[in-house]
Structures are given as structure tokens and as C-alpha cells.
């Protein structure tokens, strides 16, 4: 039970990576007992906020009264009761700070930056036949040799056989370098490819807009994420989690 509560708290504090969040959400859907614990956790947290507020009001009121009554007395060593009060107040403060952290909601920019850091630092090596150049580009990307990776992916993007993968990887190369306009150009081209059954272009475009966070970017990204969720496109589970925290 304790381990589950710690696990649930890590989810709501944003300490789980994208893969761990996906596992958490699937468990909520398939494990009724776990879903009940999540519900109890949320209810407990919701009630805790007002309780803490009331307790702190009472504590500070008592503290003020004690200060007034003792203003002209000689200072004396702390009694055990005062020590217990100080410990209790410190504990309440820690709980209050934890609650404030729980309430904190990451901005779209922070969500995107976290996703890029956790999921786009490296690309999976493809084993497709005759894809030596593509593998070289991926290897350069993973080694953070982005100029070399850009050159390889750009050349491959005009090759019909590798166009989809190269366009995606070229867009990601621009994204990790924070060249957002160039990244959006590639993800737009990828999104416009009607031949793909599962097109990752819209999700990556939303991530780019969120990280850039220019005028109107967050609103546009939100609309794209809603479409990604509705159409169950690649990234839809991550998008669904973001939209709940938006």
C-alpha cells in the first residue's frame, strides 16, 4: 500500500517519464483496486488543502497570543510542549509545501522540454535493408553531431524510399537544436503525407510549438493534441496526459 501511494504521488508530481506514465495510466484502466487507490489519493489531497489552511490559521493565532502574553516575561528554556509544538508546526509546513508542489502544473513549454530531454536524446537504429546512410545519420544524431545528421537526413529526404523516416529525423534534428521554424517545416511535410497509417507528424509539430511557446503557439499546439487524441495518432497517450494537466 505504501509503495503504491509513493508511486501514485510520483505520477502526480511529474516524476515519471513518458513510458512510466503510460504504464501508470494503463494500470488505472485495467486494475480496479489500483484505480480506487488513485481516487482515494486525489480525495485525500483535496481534503488536505483546507485542513492545512485551517490548522495553520489556528497555529498562527495561538502563536500570536502567546507572543503577546509573554512579551514582558523573561525568556526561559523551551518546555517539552513548546518543542512538540515546533516539531508539529515544522511537519505541517513540510506537508503544506508538498501540497503546493502537488498543485504546481508544468507549463506547456516545460512539458515539451521534458519530453524532448527524456525521449528524443537518441533515435532507434533502423535495420531496414539498404539503409546504411540512414543508420549513419541516426548514429550522428545519437552522437550529437547534428550538422552531419542534418546533411544525411536532408539528402535522404528526397529519396522516396527513405523520405518519411528521413523527414521525421530531420525535423527532430532541428527540434533538439531549437531551430523551430525548420522543424515545423519538416513536421508539416510529414503531416501532409496521406499514405501513412500512423503519422507522428502532428504530435511532433505540437511538441515543437509547445517548446517554442511564441504568440499563439500554445493554443495551436492544444488543438493539434486534441486532434491527435481523437484520431489515436502516435503520441496520443502522452497528449492525453498533457491535456489533462493543461
FIKOLZA-815101 format. One record per atom (N, C-alpha, C): atom name; x, z, y. Coordinates in steps of 0.05 Angstrom, whole numbers. Example, Ala and Ser with C-alpha at 12.3 -4.5 7.8 and 13.67 -1.06 7.14 Angstrom:
<donus>
DONU   site       px       pz       py
DONU      N      264      156     -114
DONU     CA      246      156      -90
DONU      C      264      156      -66
DONU      N      257      142      -45
DONU     CA      273      143      -21
DONU      C      258      157        1
</donus>
This chain:
<donus>
DONU   site       px       pz       py
DONU      N       17        0      -24
DONU     CA        0        0        0
DONU      C       17        0       25
DONU      N       37       18       25
DONU     CA       55       19       49
DONU      C       70       -7       53
DONU      N       79      -19       31
DONU     CA       94      -44       33
DONU      C       75      -66       44
DONU      N       50      -66       35
DONU     CA       31      -86       45
DONU      C       26      -82       75
DONU      N       24      -57       84
DONU     CA       20      -52      112
DONU      C       44      -62      129
DONU      N       68      -57      119
DONU     CA       91      -66      133
DONU      C       92      -96      134
DONU      N       84     -108      112
DONU     CA       84     -138      110
DONU      C       63     -149      130
DONU      N       39     -137      131
DONU     CA       18     -146      149
DONU      C       27     -143      178
DONU      N       40     -120      184
DONU     CA       49     -115      212
DONU      C       70     -136      219
DONU      N       88     -143      201
DONU     CA      108     -163      207
DONU      C       95     -190      214
DONU      N       73     -196      201
DONU     CA       58     -221      207
DONU      C       48     -221      235
DONU      N       34     -199      243
DONU     CA       22     -198      269
DONU      C       43     -194      292
DONU      N       67     -184      285
DONU     CA       88     -182      304
DONU      C      104     -208      307
DONU      N       97     -227      290
DONU     CA      111     -253      292
DONU      C      139     -253      279
DONU      N      143     -234      260
DONU     CA      170     -232      248
DONU      C      173     -250      223
DONU      N      152     -263      214
DONU     CA      153     -280      191
DONU      C      159     -309      200
DONU      N      175     -323      184
DONU     CA      180     -351      191
DONU      C      156     -368      182
DONU      N      157     -394      188
DONU     CA      134     -411      183
DONU      C      125     -411      154
DONU      N      145     -412      135
DONU     CA      138     -412      107
DONU      C      126     -386       98
DONU      N      136     -364      108
DONU     CA      125     -337      101
DONU      C       97     -334      113
DONU      N       92     -345      137
DONU     CA       66     -343      148
DONU      C       46     -359      132
DONU      N       54     -382      122
DONU     CA       37     -398      105
DONU      C       29     -384       80
DONU      N       48     -370       67
DONU     CA       43     -355       43
DONU      C       24     -332       50
DONU      N       28     -319       72
DONU     CA       10     -297       80
DONU      C      -18     -306       83
DONU      N      -22     -329       97
DONU     CA      -49     -339      102
DONU      C      -62     -348       76
DONU      N      -47     -360       58
DONU     CA      -58     -368       32
DONU      C      -67     -343       16
DONU      N      -51     -322       18
DONU     CA      -58     -297        4
DONU      C      -84     -285       15
DONU      N      -88     -287       41
DONU     CA     -113     -278       53
DONU      C     -137     -293       42
DONU      N     -133     -319       37
DONU     CA     -155     -335       27
DONU      C     -160     -330       -2
DONU      N     -139     -324      -18
DONU     CA     -143     -321      -47
DONU      C     -144     -293      -58
DONU      N     -136     -273      -42
DONU     CA     -134     -246      -52
DONU      C     -153     -229      -35
DONU      N     -176     -222      -46
DONU     CA     -197     -208      -31
DONU      C     -187     -180      -23
DONU      N     -173     -166      -41
DONU     CA     -163     -139      -35
DONU      C     -143     -140      -12
DONU      N     -125     -160      -12
DONU     CA     -106     -162        9
DONU      C     -120     -169       35
DONU      N     -140     -186       34
DONU     CA     -155     -193       58
DONU      C     -169     -169       70
DONU      N     -178     -151       52
DONU     CA     -191     -126       61
DONU      C     -171     -108       75
DONU      N     -147     -107       65
DONU     CA     -126      -91       77
DONU      C     -119     -102      105
DONU      N     -118     -129      107
DONU     CA     -113     -141      133
DONU      C     -135     -134      153
DONU      N     -160     -135      143
DONU     CA     -183     -128      160
DONU      C     -182      -99      170
DONU      N     -174      -81      151
DONU     CA     -172      -53      158
DONU      C     -149      -48      178
DONU      N     -128      -63      175
DONU     CA     -105      -61      193
DONU      C     -114      -69      222
DONU      N     -128      -91      224
DONU     CA     -137     -100      250
DONU      C     -156      -80      262
DONU      N     -175      -70      246
DONU     CA     -193      -50      256
DONU      C     -179      -24      265
DONU      N     -159      -16      250
DONU     CA     -144        8      257
DONU      C     -129        4      283
DONU      N     -117      -19      286
DONU     CA     -102      -25      311
DONU      C     -121      -26      335
DONU      N     -145      -37      331
DONU     CA     -164      -39      353
DONU      C     -173      -12      362
DONU      N     -178        7      343
DONU     CA     -186       33      350
DONU      C     -164       50      361
DONU      N     -139       44      353
DONU     CA     -116       60      362
DONU      C     -111       58      392
DONU      N     -117       34      403
DONU     CA     -111       30      431
DONU      C     -126       50      449
DONU      N     -153       52      445
DONU     CA     -169       70      461
DONU      C     -162       99      456
DONU      N     -156      105      430
DONU     CA     -148      133      423
DONU      C     -123      141      438
DONU      N     -103      123      438
DONU     CA      -78      129      452
DONU      C      -82      133      481
DONU      N      -99      116      493
DONU     CA     -104      119      522
DONU      C     -116      146      528
DONU      N     -136      154      512
DONU     CA     -149      180      516
DONU      C     -130      203      512
DONU      N     -113      201      491
DONU     CA      -94      222      486
DONU      C      -73      225      508
DONU      N      -64      202      518
DONU     CA      -44      203      539
DONU      C      -56      214      565
DONU      N      -81      207      571
DONU     CA      -94      219      594
DONU      C      -95      249      593
DONU      N     -102      259      569
DONU     CA     -104      288      565
DONU      C      -77      301      567
DONU      N      -57      288      555
DONU     CA      -30      299      555
DONU      C      -19      301      583
DONU      N      -22      279      598
DONU     CA      -11      279      625
DONU      C      -26      299      644
DONU      N      -52      302      638
DONU     CA      -67      322      653
DONU      C      -57      350      648
DONU      N      -52      356      622
DONU     CA      -41      382      615
DONU      C      -13      386      627
DONU      N        3      365      626
DONU     CA       30      367      636
DONU      C       29      373      666
DONU      N       11      360      681
DONU     CA        9      364      709
DONU      C        0      393      715
DONU      N      -20      403      700
DONU     CA      -29      430      704
DONU      C       -7      451      698
DONU      N        8      446      677
DONU     CA       30      464      670
DONU      C       51      464      692
DONU      N       55      441      703
DONU     CA       76      438      725
DONU      C       67      454      749
DONU      N       41      453      756
DONU     CA       30      467      779
DONU      C       32      497      775
DONU      N       24      506      750
DONU     CA       23      535      745
DONU      C       51      547      743
DONU      N       71      530      736
DONU     CA       98      540      732
DONU      C      116      534      755
DONU      N      105      524      776
DONU     CA      122      515      799
DONU      C      139      537      810
DONU      N      128      562      810
DONU     CA      143      584      823
DONU      C      156      603      803
DONU      N      155      596      777
DONU     CA      166      613      757
DONU      C      195      606      752
DONU      N      210      624      740
DONU     CA      238      619      733
DONU      C      239      603      708
DONU      N      256      583      706
DONU     CA      259      567      683
DONU      C      268      584      660
DONU      N      257      579      636
DONU     CA      265      593      612
DONU      C      269      574      589
DONU      N      283      582      568
DONU     CA      287      564      545
DONU      C      260      554      534
DONU      N      260      530      524
DONU     CA      236      518      513
DONU      C      226      534      489
DONU      N      200      538      488
DONU     CA      189      551      464
DONU      C      185      530      443
DONU      N      179      539      418
DONU     CA      174      521      396
DONU      C      149      503      402
DONU      N      130      515      417
DONU     CA      106      500      423
DONU      C      112      477      442
DONU      N      129      482      462
DONU     CA      137      460      480
DONU      C      152      439      466
DONU      N      170      447      448
DONU     CA      185      428      432
DONU      C      167      410      416
DONU      N      147      423      403
DONU     CA      128      408      387
DONU      C      112      388      404
DONU      N      105      398      428
DONU     CA       91      380      447
DONU      C      108      357      455
DONU      N      134      361      460
DONU     CA      152      340      468
DONU      C      155      319      446
DONU      N      158      329      421
DONU     CA      161      311      398
DONU      C      136      295      395
DONU      N      112      308      397
DONU     CA       87      294      394
DONU      C       84      273      416
DONU      N       91      280      441
DONU     CA       89      260      463
DONU      C      107      237      458
DONU      N      132      242      448
DONU     CA      150      220      443
DONU      C      139      202      421
DONU      N      127      215      400
DONU     CA      116      199      378
DONU      C       93      181      388
DONU      N       76      193      406
DONU     CA       54      177      417
DONU      C       65      154      434
DONU      N       86      159      448
DONU     CA       98      138      465
DONU      C      108      115      447
DONU      N      121      122      425
DONU     CA      131      102      407
DONU      C      108       85      395
DONU      N       87       99      388
DONU     CA       63       85      377
DONU      C       52       67      398
DONU      N       50       77      423
DONU     CA       39       61      444
DONU      C       56       36      449
DONU      N       82       39      449
DONU     CA      100       16      453
DONU      C       97       -4      430
DONU      N       94        6      406
DONU     CA       89      -12      383
DONU      C       63      -27      386
DONU      N       43      -13      396
DONU     CA       17      -26      401
DONU      C       19      -48      422
DONU      N       34      -42      443
DONU     CA       38      -62      464
DONU      C       52      -87      454
DONU      N       71      -82      436
DONU     CA       85     -104      424
DONU      C       67     -120      406
DONU      N       48     -106      392
DONU     CA       29     -119      376
DONU      C       11     -137      392
DONU      N        3     -128      416
DONU     CA      -14     -143      434
DONU      C       -1     -167      446
DONU      N       26     -166      447
DONU     CA       41     -188      460
DONU      C       36     -214      446
DONU      N       30     -235      461
DONU     CA       25     -261      449
DONU      C       47     -280      460
DONU      N       61     -293      441
DONU     CA       81     -312      449
DONU      C       69     -335      464
DONU      N       83     -345      484
DONU     CA       74     -369      498
DONU      C       77     -393      480
DONU      N       63     -415      486
DONU     CA       67     -439      471
DONU      C       96     -448      470
DONU      N      110     -445      492
DONU     CA      138     -453      493
DONU      C      154     -436      473
DONU      N      149     -410      472
DONU     CA      164     -393      454
DONU      C      157     -399      425
DONU      N      132     -405      420
DONU     CA      124     -413      392
DONU      C      139     -438      383
DONU      N      140     -458      401
DONU     CA      154     -483      394
DONU      C      183     -478      391
DONU      N      195     -463      409
DONU     CA      224     -457      406
DONU      C      231     -443      380
DONU      N      213     -424      372
DONU     CA      217     -410      347
DONU      C      215     -429      323
DONU      N      196     -447      325
DONU     CA      192     -466      303
DONU      C      216     -485      300
DONU      N      225     -495      323
DONU     CA      249     -513      322
DONU      C      273     -499      311
DONU      N      277     -474      319
DONU     CA      300     -459      310
DONU      C      299     -453      280
DONU      N      275     -447      270
DONU     CA      272     -438      242
DONU      C      270     -462      223
DONU      N      259     -485      233
DONU     CA      252     -506      214
DONU      C      266     -533      219
DONU      N      278     -536      242
DONU     CA      289     -563      249
DONU      C      319     -562      253
DONU      N      332     -541      245
DONU     CA      362     -540      248
DONU      C      375     -559      228
DONU      N      361     -565      207
DONU     CA      373     -584      187
DONU      C      351     -600      175
DONU      N      358     -624      165
DONU     CA      339     -642      153
DONU      C      346     -644      123
DONU      N      325     -649      107
DONU     CA      329     -652       78
DONU      C      342     -679       73
DONU      N      361     -679       55
DONU     CA      375     -704       48
DONU      C      357     -721       30
DONU      N      353     -746       37
DONU     CA      336     -764       21
DONU      C      352     -776       -2
DONU      N      338     -780      -24
DONU     CA      351     -792      -47
DONU      C      341     -820      -53
DONU      N      329     -832      -33
DONU     CA      318     -859      -36
DONU      C      341     -879      -42
DONU      N      335     -898      -59
DONU     CA      355     -918      -66
DONU      C      363     -935      -42
DONU      N      389     -939      -39
DONU     CA      399     -955      -18
DONU      C      398     -943       10
DONU      N      395     -916       10
DONU     CA      392     -902       36
DONU      C      417     -888       45
DONU      N      440     -900       39
DONU     CA      466     -887       46
DONU      C      468     -882       76
DONU      N      460     -902       92
DONU     CA      461     -899      121
DONU      C      443     -876      131
DONU      N      419     -875      119
DONU     CA      401     -854      127
DONU      C      412     -826      120
DONU      N      424     -824       96
DONU     CA      437     -799       88
DONU      C      460     -792      107
DONU      N      475     -812      116
DONU     CA      496     -807      135
DONU      C      485     -796      162
DONU      N      463     -808      170
DONU     CA      450     -798      195
DONU      C      441     -769      192
DONU      N      429     -763      169
DONU     CA      419     -736      164
DONU      C      443     -716      163
DONU      N      465     -725      150
DONU     CA      489     -708      148
DONU      C      500     -703      176
DONU      N      500     -723      193
DONU     CA      510     -720      220
DONU      C      491     -701      236
DONU      N      465     -703      232
DONU     CA      446     -685      245
DONU      C      451     -656      236
DONU      N      454     -652      210
DONU     CA      458     -625      200
DONU      C      485     -613      209
DONU      N      504     -631      215
DONU     CA      530     -621      226
DONU      C      530     -619      256
DONU      N      506     -623      268
DONU     CA      502     -622      297
DONU      C      519     -643      311
DONU      N      524     -665      298
DONU     CA      537     -688      310
DONU      C      514     -707      319
DONU      N      500     -698      340
DONU     CA      475     -712      347
DONU      C      479     -740      359
DONU      N      501     -744      372
DONU     CA      506     -771      383
DONU      C      509     -791      360
DONU      N      524     -783      339
DONU     CA      527     -800      316
DONU      C      501     -804      301
DONU      N      486     -783      298
DONU     CA      460     -784      285
DONU      C      441     -803      300
DONU      N      441     -801      327
DONU     CA      424     -818      343
DONU      C      431     -847      338
DONU      N      456     -854      338
DONU     CA      464     -882      334
DONU      C      454     -893      307
DONU      N      457     -876      287
DONU     CA      449     -885      260
DONU      C      419     -888      258
DONU      N      404     -868      267
DONU     CA      375     -869      265
DONU      C      364     -891      283
DONU      N      376     -896      306
DONU     CA      366     -917      323
DONU      C      369     -944      310
DONU      N      391     -949      297
DONU     CA      396     -974      283
DONU      C      377     -977      260
DONU      N      372     -956      245
DONU     CA      354     -957      222
DONU      C      325     -960      230
DONU      N      318     -951      254
DONU     CA      290     -952      262
DONU      C      280     -981      265
DONU      N      298    -1000      267
DONU     CA      289    -1028      269
DONU      C      288    -1041      241
DONU      N      296    -1026      220
DONU     CA      294    -1035      193
DONU      C      268    -1027      181
DONU      N      252    -1045      173
DONU     CA      224    -1040      164
DONU      C      224    -1019      141
DONU      N      244    -1021      124
DONU     CA      245    -1003      100
DONU      C      248     -974      108
DONU      N      264     -969      129
DONU     CA      270     -941      137
DONU      C      258     -933      164
DONU      N      241     -951      175
DONU     CA      231     -947      202
DONU      C      217     -920      206
DONU      N      200     -913      187
DONU     CA      184     -888      190
DONU      C      202     -863      191
DONU      N      219     -861      170
DONU     CA      237     -838      168
DONU      C      257     -837      191
DONU      N      268     -860      198
DONU     CA      288     -861      219
DONU      C      275     -855      246
DONU      N      251     -864      251
DONU     CA      237     -859      276
DONU      C      232     -828      279
DONU      N      223     -817      257
DONU     CA      218     -787      257
DONU      C      244     -772      263
DONU      N      265     -780      248
DONU     CA      290     -765      251
DONU      C      303     -770      278
DONU      N      299     -794      289
DONU     CA      309     -799      316
DONU      C      295     -782      336
DONU      N      268     -779      333
DONU     CA      253     -762      351
DONU      C      262     -733      349
DONU      N      267     -724      324
DONU     CA      277     -696      321
DONU      C      304     -692      333
DONU      N      321     -713      331
DONU     CA      347     -711      344
DONU      C      345     -707      374
DONU      N      326     -722      386
DONU     CA      322     -718      415
DONU      C      310     -691      421
DONU      N      292     -682      403
DONU     CA      279     -656      408
DONU      C      299     -633      408
DONU      N      316     -632      388
DONU     CA      335     -609      386
DONU      C      355     -610      409
DONU      N      359     -634      421
DONU     CA      376     -637      445
DONU      C      361     -633      471
DONU      N      335     -627      468
DONU     CA      317     -623      491
DONU      C      315     -647      509
DONU      N      317     -671      497
DONU     CA      312     -696      511
DONU      C      282     -703      505
DONU      N      265     -690      519
DONU     CA      237     -690      511
DONU      C      223     -717      515
DONU      N      229     -731      536
DONU     CA      217     -757      541
DONU      C      224     -777      519
DONU      N      249     -777      511
DONU     CA      258     -795      489
DONU      C      245     -786      463
DONU      N      242     -760      458
DONU     CA      230     -751      434
DONU      C      200     -759      433
DONU      N      187     -756      455
DONU     CA      158     -764      456
DONU      C      155     -794      451
DONU      N      173     -810      460
DONU     CA      172     -839      456
DONU      C      172     -845      426
DONU      N      190     -831      411
DONU     CA      192     -835      382
DONU      C      167     -825      367
DONU      N      158     -802      375
DONU     CA      135     -790      362
DONU      C      109     -805      368
DONU      N      108     -817      392
DONU     CA       85     -834      398
DONU      C       85     -859      380
DONU      N      109     -871      376
DONU     CA      112     -894      359
DONU      C      104     -887      330
DONU      N      113     -863      321
DONU     CA      106     -854      294
DONU      C       76     -849      292
DONU      N       64     -837      312
DONU     CA       36     -830      311
DONU      C       19     -856      309
DONU      N       29     -877      322
DONU     CA       14     -902      323
DONU      C       16     -918      297
DONU      N       31     -909      278
DONU     CA       34     -923      252
DONU      C       10     -916      234
DONU      N       -8     -935      232
DONU     CA      -33     -931      217
DONU      C      -29     -933      187
DONU      N       -5     -941      179
DONU     CA       -1     -944      150
DONU      C        5     -918      136
DONU      N       10     -896      151
DONU     CA       17     -871      139
DONU      C       -7     -855      132
DONU      N       -8     -845      107
DONU     CA      -30     -828       98
DONU      C      -28     -801      111
DONU      N       -4     -790      111
DONU     CA        1     -764      124
DONU      C       22     -768      146
DONU      N       13     -769      170
DONU     CA       30     -776      193
DONU      C       39     -750      207
DONU      N       65     -744      207
DONU     CA       74     -720      221
DONU      C       78     -724      251
DONU      N       75     -748      260
DONU     CA       80     -754      289
DONU      C       64     -737      308
DONU      N       38     -734      305
DONU     CA       23     -717      324
DONU      C       32     -688      326
DONU      N       39     -676      303
DONU     CA       48     -648      303
DONU      C       74     -646      318
DONU      N       93     -664      313
DONU     CA      119     -663      327
DONU      C      116     -669      357
DONU      N       97     -686      363
DONU     CA       91     -691      391
DONU      C       81     -666      405
DONU      N       63     -651      391
DONU     CA       53     -626      403
DONU      C       75     -606      406
DONU      N       93     -603      387
DONU     CA      116     -585      388
DONU      C      133     -592      413
DONU      N      138     -618      417
DONU     CA      154     -627      439
DONU      C      141     -619      466
DONU      N      115     -624      468
DONU     CA      101     -617      493
DONU      C      101     -587      498
DONU      N       97     -572      477
DONU     CA       98     -543      480
DONU      C      125     -533      489
DONU      N      146     -544      478
DONU     CA      173     -535      485
DONU      C      180     -544      513
DONU      N      171     -568      521
DONU     CA      177     -578      548
DONU      C      161     -562      568
DONU      N      135     -556      563
DONU     CA      118     -540      579
DONU      C      118     -548      609
DONU      N      116     -574      613
DONU     CA      113     -584      640
DONU      C       84     -583      648
DONU      N       77     -593      672
DONU     CA       49     -593      681
DONU      C       31     -608      662
DONU      N       11     -595      651
DONU     CA       -8     -608      633
DONU      C        1     -609      604
DONU      N       26     -602      599
DONU     CA       37     -605      571
DONU      C       23     -587      551
DONU      N       19     -562      559
DONU     CA        7     -543      540
DONU      C      -22     -550      533
DONU      N      -37     -560      553
DONU     CA      -65     -568      549
DONU      C      -65     -592      530
DONU      N      -47     -611      535
DONU     CA      -46     -635      518
DONU      C      -38     -628      489
DONU      N      -19     -609      487
DONU     CA      -10     -601      461
DONU      C      -33     -587      445
DONU      N      -48     -571      459
DONU     CA      -70     -557      446
DONU      C      -91     -577      435
DONU      N      -97     -597      449
DONU     CA     -116     -618      440
DONU      C     -105     -632      415
DONU      N      -79     -638      416
DONU     CA      -66     -651      393
DONU      C      -67     -633      368
DONU      N      -61     -608      372
DONU     CA      -61     -589      350
DONU      C      -88     -586      338
DONU      N     -109     -586      355
DONU     CA     -136     -584      345
DONU      C     -142     -609      327
DONU      N     -133     -632      336
DONU     CA     -137     -656      320
DONU      C     -121     -655      294
DONU      N      -97     -644      295
DONU     CA      -80     -641      271
DONU      C      -95     -624      250
DONU      N     -106     -602      260
DONU     CA     -121     -583      242
DONU      C     -146     -597      231
DONU      N     -160     -610      248
DONU     CA     -185     -623      239
DONU      C     -180     -645      218
DONU      N     -159     -660      222
DONU     CA     -153     -682      203
DONU      C     -134     -673      180
DONU      N     -126     -647      180
DONU     CA     -109     -637      159
DONU      C      -83     -653      157
DONU      N      -71     -659      180
DONU     CA      -46     -674      181
DONU      C      -23     -655      175
DONU      N        1     -666      170
DONU     CA       24     -649      165
DONU      C       28     -629      189
DONU      N       33     -604      182
DONU     CA       35     -584      203
DONU      C        9     -570      210
DONU      N      -12     -576      196
DONU     CA      -39     -566      204
DONU      C      -41     -535      200
DONU      N      -27     -524      180
DONU     CA      -28     -495      176
DONU      C      -14     -480      198
DONU      N       10     -490      205
DONU     CA       24     -478      228
DONU      C        8     -481      253
DONU      N       -4     -505      257
DONU     CA      -20     -510      281
DONU      C      -44     -491      282
DONU      N      -57     -486      260
DONU     CA      -80     -468      259
DONU      C      -72     -440      267
DONU      N      -49     -431      257
DONU     CA      -39     -404      265
DONU      C      -33     -403      295
DONU      N      -21     -423      306
DONU     CA      -15     -424      335
DONU      C      -41     -423      351
DONU      N      -60     -438      343
DONU     CA      -85     -440      358
DONU      C      -99     -413      359
DONU      N      -97     -397      337
DONU     CA     -109     -371      336
DONU      C      -95     -351      355
DONU      N      -69     -356      361
DONU     CA      -54     -339      379
DONU      C      -53     -349      408
DONU      N      -64     -373      412
DONU     CA      -62     -386      439
DONU      C      -77     -369      459
</donus>
